[in-house]
Amino acid sequence: MMINVRIELLGPLEVRDGDGRAVAVGGATVRAVLARLALAGGRVVSGRALAADLWGDEGGGGNALQRRVSRLRAALEPGVLRSEGGGYRLAVDAEQVDALRFRRLAAEGRAALAAGAHEPAASLLREAEQLWRGPALAGLGDPPFAAEEAGRLASERLLAAEDRFDAELALGRAAALVGELERLAAAEPWRERLQGQLMRALQATGRPSEALAVYRRVRADLAEQLGMEPGVELTAIHLDVLRQVPAPAPAPQRRVPALVTSFVGREEELRQVAELLERGRLVTVAGPGGAGKTRFVRELLAARPGEAWFVDLAAVGEPAYLTQAVLVTVGPAPLTGTAGDPADRVVEALRHRSALLVLDNCEHLAEAVVRLVVRLLADCPELRILATSREVLGLPGEQQFPLPALRLPARGSAAEEALRAPAVRLFADRAAAVRPGFAVRAANAAAVVEICRRLDGLPLAIELAAARVRILDPAEIAARLDDRFHLLANADRTAPARHQTLRAVVDWSWSMLDGPERALARRLTVFAGGATLEAVERVCADGELPRTAVLEVLAALVDKSLVEVTEPAVAGTGTRYRMLDTIRAYCAEELAAAGEAERWQRAHGDYWTGFARAAEPLLRTADQLPWLDRLRAEHANLFAALRRALDDERNETALRLCAALMWPWMLQGGRYDYAMVDRVLALPGGELPTERTVIATAHAMVLMVFAGWAAELGQRALVRAREHADRAEPGAHPALAFVEPLDALLARDPVRARRELTAALVGAEPWTEALALLLRGFVEAGLGEPARARADVGRAREVFTLLGDRWGRYLAAQWLAPLTGDPAAAADCYREALDCLAELGMTRHVPVVVAQLGTELLRAGDPAGARAELTRALALAEQTENLAAAVWASSGMMELAQQAGDFAEVRQRFEQLRRALAHGPSATGLLPAMLSRAAAAMLREDGSDGARDLLRQGVEIVRGAPGSQAAPGTPGRRAALRTLAEAALADGDPAHAATLLGLAVTLDGDDRSA
């Protein structure tokens, strides 16, 4: 059995127990014994070999080794160090030794790089490098093995870095690598691979002359020092730069479902649609349900390079929610302080993308799809759209492609000839999946041909028929077609074309179900996005179908291919069951025809309301993460339940469910449909005042924290909260304690806000106490009372930590950082915040915190660490289009450049950012400080008129910035004013400097920090 201990060799040797506590191991030779055994990865090292590694050929003697081993055994947990077979070993896994873990990660990253998987390679190699804390095997004295092993590890570290550089360059991240490459290339002047990577990065960032200079330097050094010429690879890179061969393009963004099943036939159709996409910007693949349109376009995407986004509209029940579905896939444009029109946000997300957008299953949303497509084609000139629908869209310029059925064999074809037809190959492939060993042979070829021909070559119908091979042979299936597919052969020509063959296919499957199976199939249609077994049992059971029978009936539906078994979208949330969209639509019609729709939709809504209400309080406990995962996995069901409750005017259900969902939505970064919440808040009547107050208060908090202090929208929500707060049940929910404090915050009244938050602390349960302290600390910081703010936020962090609430701990750590007064402590706070964000999956907020960490490392005197984090923040900000993070990171980069005396970079970075801010929100709270910093730096450089212009702009922006002392931007404006004053003084204008300092004191509220 392996013992839970961690041994760290990539830096000064450290040992930590299972709880992360350091274990003291005294004596350099004792530590050397531990290091040598740890590097063996759990294998036995003989006493003779160990002594030779410690003392060389002379050896230290058996007694000397035994004494060291005894001291080491006493230091470690019992059972870690074992004597076996004339030697010793550590009962640890390779993953418990950082050096061995590093080697494993580096090897996997290298393999991924060789396979062309650049993103996984970069991630693995970055993780490997982050294990290093300093020179390997430090503090062991000078045993013979240590120098050799440390040198080997150092070489492997450098090789891993080079592998990562190759991966990052292939991903188009050259700009983020240049600084790091320059430092390493300077330290390793004869390492040609590294020099070549620097040349490629410089070329990719538009600096070919510098890339050529690198080559000239390397060539001269090699000739002078070694009498050699550069190698073939470096010479080839040099020629590429001279010929202006472009660097590899950034890897395209793709959100395309992975292919699970094999694709059969239609090679020519794939080529034709690919050509249509080259000629036009809108292509519609049309055909009846079951024609295989979705699988066809997925195969097309798999072979097509470039950016691609696949949006499945099958689960979107109403046209009003179309744009929200698209936003979820393509990633919304950042919020700018208002909820915004979702269509506008789709346009902003795609405006500058040279990409392919696939809208799958458009027929039930045709009019809404037409409106969105017209808008996207007009406003996104580089965008191409591929739609699938049972009917064409009918737009000008639309390239229409009716998807034909699979090619069929001639009647009477022998097995070999029949298998040349894609329809028969598809049947054979799917039948073999459910009945191993099945094949089309002479004995069954005629029956298989008959099945495929009678089903018109429609893939869905063929797959459903093939699934029956589990219980029937092909001849039996063909015999049943005489009765079950009469409608298919003689369809009613007055019926819509999209219903003719599809209805016949599903009718046949339906006819094979018994009573309980039909009942469950009808009821399953109320779920959106599938469901777990528990949910199916709770929603769909009744006297006709007891809960104890649900599993057996559900298994029968799976066997009959009416229900799919799928892996959960969120790990650990249980196996899911879902219907194909065509089957679900058919069964939903049956549900309506039976007069059962309202009953089972109500049961669905009641179940998910209870689920959400049970989960919501647990999100403020140590069980937060698993419950958040479950809520994420059921997003589609929860959303559908809320929408149906609103549409059916079941107001109490809508209020209870929405109240339970507000906090999960907060924990997911405030990403929800603001318009739907407004619908709930606007429900008539006064019932459930507690729920109404919770919804309005939480909505206001989301707008405050995540939507850039959208004061007007937040105050509108709080007006509704105050309408019902007096009748709310006291203590029923933590949100009730924050109605008045939030009102004061949004009204920019910090004195009242502090008073109300203090009142909220009286008799508060721990979680409410923690949030009240956190918000009060925020207010106190704005009022210029850092000591009180630090105490309150610090106490909030302690309580959130005890409760296990990562969300509260993240905010507390982030807010505490600037209050510590110690850059190193602040950096630790930001690292803690990043850990919490990683656990929560709130990746949207990571870039800003990384930028803040980089800034604190700079202030802590770690410019290298600061540059690494700021570079990472800039890359993340670009990937996520996070303007605030770009502002933070660029501000830190400017400060780095200023410290280094590189005023050209100061000006360059500021001008880049000022142009970016011209196209986005300007009230970031950082712009004043950036203006002032740039002005001060450039005045010190040359006293230019441009610097004075920036100085004047800084003053005007600071004077005109919205808000008062409690606004988030206040600390930034105070810092800006002080820097502006310094700049004015440097410019020989002491009177102006005094005025600016006076304004800073006014913002402080007193002169304690002036």
Secondary structure, 3 states (H helix, E strand, C coil): CCCCCEEECCCECEEECCCCCECCCCCHHHHHHHHHHHHCCCCCEEHHHHHHHHHCCCCCHHHHHHHHHHHHHHHCCCCCEEEECCEEEECCCHHHEHHHHHHHHHHHHHHHHHCCCHHHHHHHHHHHHCCCCCCCCECCCCCHHHHHHHHHHHHHHHHHHHHHHHHHHHCCCHHHHHHHHHHHHHHCCCCHHHHHHHHHHHHHCCCHHHHHHHHHHHHHHHHHHHCCCCCHHHHHHHHHHHHCCCCCCCCCCEECCCCCCCCCCCHHHHHHHHHHHHHCCEEEEECCCCCCHHHHHHHHHHHCCCEEEEEECCCCCCHHHHHHHHHHHHCCCCCCCCCCCHHHHHHHHHCCCCEEEEEECCHHHHHHHHHHHHHHHHHCCCCEEEEEECCCCCCCCCEEEECCCCCCCCCCCCHHHHCCCHHHHHHHHHHHHHCCCCCCCCCCHHHHHHHHHHCCCCHHHHHHHHHHHHCCCHHHHHHHHHHHCHHHHCCCCCCCHHHHHHHHHHHHHHHCCCHHHHHHHHHHCCCCCCEEHHHHHHHHCCCCCCHHHHHHHHHHHHHCCCCEEECCCCCCCCCEEECCHHHHHHHHHHHHHCCCHHHHHHHHHHHHHHHHHHHHHHHHCCCHHHHHHHHHHCHHHHHHHHHHHHHCCCHHHHHHHHHHHHHHHHHCCCCCCHHHHHHHHCCCCCCCHHHHHHHHHHHHHHHHHHCCCCHHHHHHHHHHHHHHHCCCCCCCCHHHHHHHHHHHHHCCCHHHHHHHHHHHCCCCCHHHHHHHHHHHHHHHHHCCCHHHHHHHHHHHHHHHHHHCCHHHHHHHHHHHHHHCCCHHHHHHHHHHHHHHHHHHCCHHHHHHHHHHHHHHHHHCCCHHHHHHHHHHHHHHHHHHCCHHHHHHHHHHHHHHHHHCCCHHHHHHHHHHHHHHHCCCCCCCCCHHHHHHHHHHHHHHHHCCHHHHHHHHHHHHHHHHCCCCCCCCCHHHHHHHHHHHHHHHHHCCCHHHHHHHHHHHHHHHCCCCCC
